[in-house]
């Protein structure tokens, strides 16, 4: 059995603070077999974390990219994605043999949420069916409903910005080939919601950085 948290942020995100080395250490200590670093609009955190990958612990390079329609996660990336056009971003992820994930769709508490239409379902590889930072469970439920309607695989992630959130959500698979397991939907998701204080810490961090760096 292999356990992965597929949505984490490092200090390379504008709202992150964790060093990639720290993330890997905490994840290993919590019994995870791997993680995906999905920093905002960059793969720098994933590339750095990859240095700490071991035989028994896998690091997936990813990025959470803001498009003109909302955020899209690319997993198994090898290059930065510069475009902000939804279709171009999806095409670029696929051109890198990556996986297209829609994180926290339909979450009205986030300005960054993407609201995929029925017509766009064929562009998507999988839906994040559980995000620990969805304040209201109904938004996770709506994501699952959309995935089931369009026969799309479900993944999950903690959306961790702080160490106490790492491993709060993720996927379990019996397959050693995670990418294949996701595409073939040979996975199960799990998760628990993050404490509200973590949201407050994130807002405080953003405010502090704005004051310090302008």
C-alpha positions in Angstrom: 0.0 0.0 0.0 1.3 3.4 -1.0 0.1 6.7 0.5 0.6 10.1 -1.2 -0.3 13.7 -0.4 -0.8 15.2 -3.8 -1.1 18.9 -3.0 1.5 20.8 -0.9 3.1 24.2 -0.9 6.7 25.2 -0.1 8.4 28.5 0.5 8.5 28.9 -3.3 4.8 29.7 -3.2 3.8 33.3 -2.3 1.7 32.0 0.6 4.1 29.2 1.7 6.8 29.1 4.3 8.2 25.5 4.4 11.5 24.5 3.1 11.2 21.5 0.7 13.6 19.5 2.8 11.4 20.1 5.9 8.4 19.0 3.9 10.0 15.7 2.9 11.2 15.0 6.5 7.7 15.6 8.0 6.0 13.6 5.3 8.3 10.6 5.8 7.8 10.8 9.6 4.0 10.7 9.0 4.3 7.5 7.1 3.7 8.9 3.6 5.3 7.1 0.6 5.4 10.3 -1.5 4.3 13.8 -2.0 3.5 16.3 -4.8 4.9 19.8 -4.4 2.5 22.0 -6.2 3.7 25.6 -5.7 1.9 28.5 -7.2 3.0 29.1 -10.8 6.4 27.4 -10.4 8.0 24.0 -10.2 11.0 25.3 -8.2 9.8 23.7 -4.9 9.2 20.4 -6.6 12.7 20.4 -8.2 14.3 21.2 -4.9 12.3 18.5 -3.0 13.3 16.0 -5.7 16.8 16.2 -4.3 15.5 14.5 -1.1 13.7 11.6 -2.9 14.8 8.2 -1.7 14.1 4.6 -2.8 11.1 4.5 -0.5 9.9 8.0 -0.9 8.8 9.6 -4.2 8.6 13.3 -5.0 6.3 14.4 -7.8 7.1 17.7 -9.4 4.0 19.8 -9.9 2.6 23.3 -10.0 -0.7 25.0 -9.2 -1.1 27.4 -12.1 -3.5 30.4 -12.1 -5.3 30.6 -15.5 -7.8 33.0 -16.8 -10.5 30.7 -15.6 -9.1 29.5 -12.3 -6.4 27.2 -10.9 -5.2 24.0 -12.5 -2.6 21.6 -11.1 -0.1 19.9 -13.3 1.5 16.7 -11.9 4.6 15.0 -13.2 6.0 18.2 -14.8 9.5 18.8 -16.1 9.3 22.4 -17.2 7.8 25.7 -16.0 4.5 26.7 -17.5 4.3 30.4 -18.3 0.9 30.7 -20.0 -2.2 31.8 -18.1 -4.7 30.6 -20.8 -6.6 27.6 -19.6 -6.5 25.7 -22.8 -2.8 26.4 -23.3 -1.9 25.4 -19.8 -3.8 22.1 -20.1 -2.1 21.5 -23.5 1.4 22.2 -22.0 0.8 19.9 -19.1 -0.2 17.1 -21.5 2.8 17.9 -23.7 5.0 17.2 -20.7 3.2 13.8 -20.2 1.8 15.3 -17.1 -1.6 14.9 -15.4 -4.2 17.7 -15.4 -5.9 18.1 -12.0 -8.6 20.6 -11.1 -8.0 21.5 -7.4 -10.8 22.6 -5.1 -13.3 23.2 -7.9 -16.6 25.0 -7.2 -15.2 26.4 -3.9 -16.9 29.7 -3.6 -14.7 30.7 -0.7 -11.7 31.0 -3.1 -11.4 33.5 -5.8 -9.0 31.1 -7.5 -11.4 28.2 -7.9 -12.2 26.9 -11.3 -15.7 26.0 -12.2 -15.4 23.3 -14.9 -18.3 23.0 -17.3 -19.7 19.8 -18.7 -18.1 20.7 -22.1 -14.6 21.0 -20.5 -14.7 17.6 -18.8 -12.8 15.9 -21.7 -9.9 18.2 -21.1 -9.4 17.1 -17.5 -7.6 14.0 -16.3 -8.9 14.0 -12.7 -10.7 16.1 -10.1 -9.5 16.9 -6.6 -12.3 15.3 -4.7 -11.0 16.2 -1.2 -9.0 19.3 -0.3 -8.3 19.8 3.4 -8.5 23.5 3.0 -12.1 23.6 1.8 -13.7 25.2 4.7 -17.1 23.7 3.8 -17.4 20.0 3.0 -20.2 20.8 0.5 -17.5 22.0 -2.0 -15.6 18.8 -1.8 -18.9 17.0 -2.3 -19.7 19.0 -5.4 -16.3 18.1 -6.8 -17.0 14.4 -6.3 -20.4 14.8 -7.9 -18.8 16.4 -11.0 -16.1 13.7 -11.2 -18.7 10.9 -10.9 -20.9 12.5 -13.5 -18.1 12.6 -16.0 -16.4 9.3 -15.0 -13.2 11.1 -13.9 -10.7 9.8 -11.3 -10.6 11.4 -7.9 -7.4 12.5 -6.1 -6.9 14.4 -2.9 -4.4 16.5 -1.1 -3.9 18.5 2.1 -3.1 21.8 0.3 -0.6 22.1 3.1 1.1 25.5 3.8 2.3 24.6 7.2 3.9 21.4 8.7 0.8 20.5 10.8 -1.2 20.0 7.6 1.1 17.6 5.8 -0.7 14.3 5.2 -4.1 15.6 6.1 -5.4 14.2 2.8 -4.2 12.2 -0.1 -4.6 9.0 -2.0 -3.9 5.3 -1.4 -2.9 2.8 -4.1 -1.6 -0.7 -4.4 0.3 0.2 -7.5 4.0 1.3 -7.6 3.3 3.3 -10.7 1.4 6.2 -9.3 0.8 8.0 -12.6 -0.7 4.9 -14.2 -2.8 4.3 -11.1 -4.3 7.8 -11.2 -5.1 7.6 -14.9 -6.7 4.1 -14.5 -8.4 5.2 -11.3 -6.8 2.5 -9.2 -6.7 4.7 -6.2 -8.8 5.7 -3.1 -8.9 9.1 -1.5 -8.8 10.0 2.2 -8.8 13.2 4.2 -9.7 15.4 7.1 -10.2 19.2 7.0 -7.5 21.6 8.1 -7.9 23.6 11.3 -9.3 27.1 10.7 -6.3 28.7 12.4 -4.2 27.6 9.5 -6.2 29.9 7.2 -5.7 32.7 9.6 -1.9 32.1 9.6 -1.9 32.1 5.8 -3.7 35.5 5.6 -1.2 36.8 8.2 1.7 35.6 6.2 0.4 37.2 3.0 -0.2 40.5 4.8 3.3 40.5 6.3 4.9 39.8 3.0 2.9 42.6 1.4 4.1 45.0 4.0 7.7 43.9 3.9 8.1 43.5 0.1 5.4 45.8 -1.2 
